Amino acid sequence: MAKNPIRAPPWWPAVLRRLTTASASEMKAQAAREEAEWKPLYRRLSALGGAPEGRVTATLDQWEMEGWRMTALQLMKHIRELRKYRRHEHALEMMHWMEKRSMEMPNGYHAVRLDLISKVKGVRSAEEYFSNLPEPAKNQRTYGALFNCYCSGKMTDRAVALLEKMKELKFASNVLIYNNLMSLYMKLGQLEMVPILFQEMKASNVLPDSCTYRIIMKSYASVSDMVSVERVTQEMEESRGASDCLTYCHLASLYNSVGLFEKAETALKKAELVLGSHELSPFRLLISSYAAAGNLSEVSRVWNSFKARVPRPTNTNYLIMLQALRKLDDMDGLKRCFEEWESGCVNYDIRLVNTVIEAYLRKGMVDEAKLLQEKADQKGEWSDVHTFVLFIDHYLKSRELELARKCSKLANSIVKKGWLKTVETDDVS
């Protein structure tokens, strides 16, 4: 006779909901505590800018004196952020500070430090650091970091020799190793080596990732072998997890480069299908790629879709759109887009002004270009060298040599007086 199934009491679902809510609340509170501890210190470190050696140490000493808790994991998070923004000297100084405190170093510490030493002091210093590591620390991560140093330094012979050593140690199963070496061969123009490595990694049961496919596609496209590009694309689509938005955008740019615009648009449609609901960065590529394919309606559609997700696009977002409209010769759309940006911008960015000035000058609309330059000057966003190069180039093409000389002298005068203003590569709009 079958036993009666055990039934949960009627109050059990309510208990589960309370437990789940309590757990979620605790996790949220923990995240808030970590955020509160993270932000103030990172603000201080960010504010150091290009400060000389010793300022990071002084900042950390002061933070410690104020009684703040610091763990090695938290500090590694700061180090990775500094490295992300190419603040290599400051990140390395933080690691020195951690070592002086005899902190228990988390996994990956030596690999990160080796990478930073290479960038700050050179590959030879990185090699010395690696040689002096205790044997247990000479693991897959540190070998991989040294291998990356060789690839970044275009040291092919050392990279290949180290790869053989890593194979012996069973450390060569990481797809990043092959991607780095394939990228090195691409930089050196040794395109024939890329497919060989691609086949070798698959024979070694190292699964290609999206970056691998982008590299191999580019290698074939560089020798105009689009048949092989399509074969690799099909292989990628049949694999699991390798087809992402960025890779399809990359494929579209390859098609655009050889004039296969319909195939480029097909790739872009696939890119949109796999675009994540929270992804934003691919929109720039989608806009640029549709513009390269000559499709204004798709550029406008993607831009409007992006603005639906981001009510206040940054200066860089507007720059991408203005460049696309300039490429497509849509002067009405260009003016509307510029006016939209201008009406709500916080930082009056000369890059956007130059984009519109270039479009005006191409059309012979010199008066409009001059007015826009004057407006930028009135707003305190002084013309940069590129602004004057645009006018000089126009005057030379139209054989107005006196105006070109006058513009050149004015540019030299402004630069000498120190009025040249460097425009930040990132922005707040």
N, C-alpha and C positions, 0 to 999 in steps of 0.2 A: 504494500500500500504506500503510495507516494506521500511524502511529508508535506505538510502545508508550508508554503513559502513564508519566510520571515518578513513581516510587514513593518515599515517604519511607523512610529506613532504619529498622529496627526500634527503634533507640534514640532516635529523634526525639521521640516522645510524652513520654518521661521527661525529656528536656531541656526541652521546653515547660513541663512541670509545675514543674520547678525554677525556670525563669525567671519563671513566673507567681507562684509562692510567694515568690520573692525580691522581685519588684515589690510584692506585697501587703504584705510585711514592711516594706519601705522606706517605703511610704505610711503604714503604721500607726505606724512610728517617727517619721516627720515630723509626723503628727497629734499624737502624744504630746508632741513637742518644742514644737509651737505651743500646745498646751493648758497645758504647764508654764509657758510664758512669759506666757500670757494670764491665767490664774487669779490669781496673786499680785497683779498690778497692779490687776485689776478688783476684788479684795477690798478693796484700800486705797481705791479710788475709791468703792466702795459704802459703806464705813464712814464716809465723810465726811457722809453724810446731808444735812442742810440747812446745811452749813458755808458761811460767808460767802465772798465773792469773794477769790481769792488762794490758797485752800487746795488747789485742784486744781493750780495752777501749782507750789506748793511740793511737792506729792506727786510730780509728774512730774520736777521738778528732783532730788529725792532719789532717785528711781528711776534717773535717768540717772547720778547720782554713784556709785551702787552698781555701775555697770558693765553694766546690762542693755541689751540691744539693743532698739531701738524703730524700727519702720518706719512710714511713713505709712499703709499698709494695715492694720497692726495697730491703730494708734490710731483709725482710722476705724471699726474693728469695735467698739472701746470706746465711741466717740461714738454709734454707732447703738444700742448697748445702753442707754446713759444716756438717749438720746432716747426709747427704747421705754418707759422707766419714768418719763417726764416730768421727768427731771433736766436740763432745757433749759439752765439757767444754767451748770451744770458742763460740759455737752457743748460749749457755745459757748466757754467758757474754754479747753477743750482745743484747740479750733480756733485760738484766738489763739496758744496756745503753739506749735502746729505752724508757724504762719505766721512767728513770730519766729525759728524755727530754719531758715527758708527751705527747708522740706521740699518735695520734688516732690509736688504734690497729685494724688491719684488721680482717676479719672473720678467725677463726681458730687459732688465736694467742694463746689463753689460752690452747687449746688442744696440740699444739706443745710444749709450755712451760712446761706443765704438763709431757709430755713424756720425755723431756730433764731433768727435775728435777729428775724423777725416775731413769734415767740412770746415772746421776752424783751424786745424793745425796741419792738415795734409794726410795723404795716404800712408806715408812712411810712419808717422806717429800712430796712426790707427793700427798698422801692422805690429808695432812695438807693444801697444796696449794688448792686442790679441795674444802675442807671444807670452806676455807676462801673466795672462789669466791662469788660474788654477785649472787643472784638467777637467773637473766637473763642469766648469763654466764654458769650456770649449764644446758647445753643443750646436744643435741645428740652427738656433737663432743667431749665435755669434758668427758661425761660419757663413750664414746667409748674409749677415751685415757686412762682413769683410768682402764677400763676393760682390755685393752691391757697390761697395767702394771702388772695386776694380772696374766694374762696368761703368760707373759714373765717370771715372777717370780715364775711360777708353783704353784700359790696360788689358788688351785682348789675351795676350799670352798668359798673364797671371790669372785672369779669370778662368780660362780654359783649364789651366793646371789645377787650380783650386777646385774646379768642378769635378775633375777626375778623383781628387782626394775625397770630396764629399760623396761621390758615388761609392767609394770603398767603405766609407763610414755609414752608408745608408742615409745620408743627409740630403740627397738630391731629389727627394720626392715632392718638393714644394713647387707648385706651378710658378711662383714668383721668380724662382731661380731661372727658369727657362725664358720667362717674359723679359727679364733683365738682359739676358744674353742676346735674345733676338732683337731687342731694342738697340743694343750696342752695335750689332751687325747692320741694322738699318742706318744708324748714324754714320757708320764707316762706309756706307754704300756697298757693302758685301751682301747684296740681296739674295744671292743664290744660297747663302747659308741658312736663311730663315726657314724655308720649307724643309731642309734637312733636319734642323732642330725640332721643327713641328712634328715630323714623323718619329724622331727619336723619343720625344717626350710621350707620345702616345704608345710607342712600343714598350716604354718603361711604366705604363699604366698610370701616368700622370695626366689627370683630366684637364684639358684646356679650359680656361675661363673666358669671359667676355673680352678681357684685355688681350689674351692670346689671339683670339679671332680677329680683333681689330688690327693687330700687328701683321698677321699673315695676309689678311685682305689687302692692306696697304702695300705689302711687299709685291704681291701679284699686280696690283694696279699700277705700281711704279714702272713696271715693264709692259704695261698695256695688255696684260693677260686677264681680261675681264671674265673669260670662260672659267678660269680657275677661281676667280673671286666668287662667282655664282656657285661653283661646286662647294667651296668652303662655307658659303652662306647656307646652303642646303644642309650640310653636315652640322652646322651650328644649330639650325632649327630642329634637327632631329635629336640633338643632345638635350639634356635637361638643365635649365637654369642659366644657359649662356646667352639667350636672346634677351637683351635689355634695350631700353630706349636709346641710350648713348651709342650702342653698337650699330643700331639701324640708322641713326643720324650720321654716324661715321661712314656707313655704306652709301648713304645718299650723297655725301660730299664726294665720294669716289666716283659715283655715276655722273654727278654734275661736272666733275673735272674733265670727263671725256665726252661731254655733250649728250649723255643718255638721260635726258631730263624726265621722261615718263617713268623710267625705272627708278630714278631718284625719288619721285613722288610716291611710287608704290612702297619704297623703303620707308619713307616718312609716315605713310599711313600705318605701316606696321609698328613704327616707333610710337605712334600715338596710342595704339592698341595696348601696348605693354607699359605705357606711362603710368607710374604710380600716382595715387590720388593726392599724395603730399609732395611729390617731386616738383621742383620749380626750375632748377638749373637747365634741364633739357629744353625748356621753352626758347632759350636763346639760340640753341642749335637749330631747333625747328624753324624759327623765324628766318635765320640766316640761310638755311638750306632751301626753304621754299622760295626765298628771294633769288638765290643762285639759279633755281630752276625756272625763274621768271613768272611765278604764279602769285600775283598781287592779291587775289581774293583769298587764297590760303594764308598768306601773311597776315592779312587783316583778321581773318577768323581766329588764328592762333593767338594773335595779340589780344583780341577781345576775351578769349578764353583765359588767357593769363591774367588779365586785369580783373576777371571775375574771382580769381583765387587771391590776387594781391591787389587790394584797393589802392595802395600807394606804391607803385613801382619805383625802384631806385633810379638814380641818374644813369647807371650803367644799363638798366633795362631799356630806358628811353633811348639811349645811345644806339643799342642794337637795332631798335625799331627804326630810328632815323636813318641809320646806315642802309637798312633794307629798302626803305622808301626812296632813298637817293639812288641806290642801285637800279631800282625799278622805274626811276624817272617819274615818280608820282609827286609832282610839285605841290598839288593841292593837299594831298595827304600829308606831305612833309610839313607844310605850314601848320596844318591843324594839329599834328602831333607835337610840334615844337611849342605852339601856343598853349597846348594842354599842359605840357611839362612846365613851361615858364610860369603859368598861373599858380602852380602849387609847389614849386621847388623851394627848398631851403638853401641849398648851395648852388649858385649860378655857375654851372660847370662849363669851362671854355671848350671842352671836347665836343659838347653838343652844338655849341655855337659854330665851331669850325666845320662840323659836318654840314650844317645848313649853308654856311658861307661857301663851301666848296660846291654845293649843288647850285647855288645862285650864280657863281662865276662860270660854271659849265654852261649855263644858259645865257651868259652874257648880261646877267642882271647885276651889274657892278654897283649901281646906286643902292639897291636893296642890301647887298653884301656889306657895303660901307656903313649903312645905317645900323645893321646888326652888330658890326664891330664897335661902333660908337656906343651903342646901348650897353654892350658888355663892359666897356671901359667905364661908363658912368656908374655901373653897378659895382665897380671895384674889382671886376674879374679881368685884369689886364690881358691883352692879347699876348699869346706866347709865340715862340719861333714859328710854329706850324701855321699860325694865322698869317704871318707875313709871307711865308713861303707860298701859300695859296695865292695871295695877291701878286707876288713877284712872278710866279709861274704863269698866271693869267696875262700879265702885262707883257711878258716875253713872247708868249704865243701870239698876242695881238700886235706885236712889234711896237709897243709903246715903251721904248727903252728908257726914256727920261723918267717916266712914272715908276718903272722897275727900279732904277737907281735910287730914286727918292725914297721908295718903300724900303729898300735895302739899308740905306743910311739910317732911317728911322728905327728899324729893327735893331741895328748895331748899337744905336744910341741908348735904346731902352735896356738892352742886355747889359751894357757897360754901367748903367746907372743902378743896376740891381733891381729893376722893376719886374724882372721875369719871375713869374709865379709858377711853382710846380704844382701840377694838378694831381691829386691823390688818385691812385688806381682803383681804390674802392671808395664808396661814397655813402652819404645819407641823403635821402631826397625829401 
